Amino acid sequence: MDKRKVITAYRRGMISIQECAQILGVDSSQIMGLMNDPQMSELPRVVQKQPMHG
């Protein structure tokens, strides 16, 4: 599983910090280092405008 998705799930409140650490296979104390890593933030999604059909 993509680490960014796991960290995003934690940040959105979907999983606990302990669950996040367990999924990533790291110690709970190490998880805070990953949270502060800018490369671990999920890339923003680009929403493209689509013409309305009607």
Backbone as CSV, one residue per row, in Angstrom:
resi,resn,N_x,N_y,N_z,CA_x,CA_y,CA_z,C_x,C_y,C_z
1,MET,0.847,-1.181,0.000,0.000,0.000,0.000,0.887,1.238,0.000
2,ASP,0.459,2.261,-0.687,1.201,3.510,-0.781,1.229,4.201,0.581
3,LYS,2.422,4.549,1.035,2.578,5.192,2.344,1.814,6.501,2.419
4,ARG,1.787,7.230,1.310,1.076,8.516,1.313,-0.410,8.336,1.582
5,LYS,-0.979,7.263,1.043,-2.410,7.015,1.252,-2.700,6.653,2.696
6,VAL,-1.796,5.893,3.318,-1.972,5.521,4.724,-1.889,6.768,5.602
7,ILE,-0.913,7.614,5.339,-0.745,8.838,6.129,-1.929,9.775,5.915
8,THR,-2.420,9.851,4.694,-3.601,10.676,4.413,-4.817,10.147,5.163
9,ALA,-4.968,8.828,5.217,-6.085,8.229,5.956,-5.997,8.596,7.440
10,TYR,-4.794,8.601,7.987,-4.623,9.012,9.388,-4.998,10.478,9.565
11,ARG,-4.504,11.321,8.680,-4.767,12.767,8.789,-6.250,13.081,8.654
12,ARG,-6.977,12.269,7.919,-8.425,12.471,7.756,-9.235,11.828,8.875
13,GLY,-8.538,11.154,9.793,-9.225,10.557,10.933,-9.831,9.192,10.656
14,MET,-9.436,8.574,9.567,-10.003,7.276,9.211,-9.352,6.139,9.990
15,ILE,-8.082,6.308,10.372,-7.367,5.306,11.165,-6.610,6.007,12.280
16,SER,-6.266,5.257,13.321,-5.526,5.825,14.448,-4.030,5.855,14.131
17,ILE,-3.278,6.568,14.948,-1.832,6.641,14.770,-1.199,5.257,14.933
18,GLN,-1.753,4.451,15.839,-1.233,3.099,16.043,-1.493,2.226,14.810
19,GLU,-2.694,2.356,14.236,-3.014,1.598,13.025,-2.128,2.032,11.865
20,CYS,-1.894,3.321,11.769,-1.041,3.863,10.721,0.362,3.276,10.836
21,ALA,0.917,3.284,12.030,2.256,2.744,12.261,2.295,1.252,11.942
22,GLN,1.255,0.530,12.326,1.219,-0.910,12.081,1.164,-1.212,10.589
23,ILE,0.350,-0.489,9.845,0.243,-0.702,8.401,1.575,-0.411,7.712
24,LEU,2.238,0.656,8.168,3.512,1.030,7.557,4.671,0.179,8.051
25,GLY,4.456,-0.557,9.130,5.510,-1.412,9.665,6.595,-0.657,10.390
26,VAL,6.215,0.438,11.047,7.174,1.225,11.813,6.700,1.348,13.254
27,ASP,7.608,1.772,14.112,7.299,1.997,15.513,6.464,3.272,15.647
28,SER,5.605,3.316,16.643,4.751,4.493,16.839,5.567,5.773,16.999
29,SER,6.769,5.654,17.582,7.600,6.846,17.754,8.205,7.303,16.425
30,GLN,8.404,6.392,15.489,8.969,6.737,14.189,7.938,7.373,13.261
31,ILE,6.693,7.161,13.545,5.637,7.629,12.652,5.597,9.157,12.570
32,MET,5.961,9.828,13.652,5.926,11.293,13.639,6.938,11.863,12.645
33,GLY,8.065,11.184,12.467,9.027,11.615,11.457,8.448,11.519,10.060
34,LEU,7.680,10.471,9.816,7.038,10.323,8.513,5.951,11.378,8.305
35,MET,5.256,11.732,9.383,4.186,12.725,9.266,4.734,14.089,8.855
36,ASN,5.956,14.386,9.281,6.549,15.689,8.986,7.318,15.707,7.667
37,ASP,7.427,14.564,7.010,8.166,14.469,5.754,7.303,15.017,4.617
38,PRO,7.751,16.068,3.945,6.937,16.645,2.868,6.697,15.672,1.709
39,GLN,7.575,14.701,1.515,7.378,13.742,0.438,6.272,12.748,0.764
40,MET,5.848,12.678,2.009,4.809,11.732,2.411,3.415,12.333,2.324
41,SER,3.318,13.610,1.945,1.982,14.183,1.798,1.428,13.763,0.444
42,GLU,0.136,13.504,0.421,-0.502,13.052,-0.810,-0.461,14.171,-1.838
43,LEU,-0.185,13.806,-3.068,-0.150,14.794,-4.129,-1.562,15.325,-4.378
44,PRO,-1.674,16.634,-4.599,-3.018,17.188,-4.842,-3.589,16.638,-6.141
45,ARG,-4.861,16.392,-6.114,-5.538,15.881,-7.300,-6.032,17.048,-8.137
46,VAL,-5.836,16.927,-9.430,-6.274,17.974,-10.348,-7.684,17.621,-10.813
47,VAL,-8.595,18.539,-10.595,-9.963,18.353,-11.043,-10.139,19.137,-12.334
48,GLN,-10.465,18.423,-13.377,-10.644,19.085,-14.661,-12.110,19.398,-14.871
49,LYS,-12.343,20.572,-15.424,-13.718,20.968,-15.733,-14.199,20.184,-16.946
50,GLN,-15.420,19.717,-16.852,-16.024,18.993,-17.962,-17.259,19.756,-18.417
51,PRO,-17.503,19.790,-19.713,-18.692,20.514,-20.209,-19.958,19.826,-19.739
52,MET,-20.959,20.645,-19.486,-22.255,20.089,-19.063,-23.024,19.623,-20.298
53,HIS,-23.625,18.472,-20.163,-24.444,17.937,-21.257,-25.909,18.085,-20.860
54,GLY,-26.698,18.548,-21.751,-28.081,18.666,-21.360,-28.976,19.091,-22.381
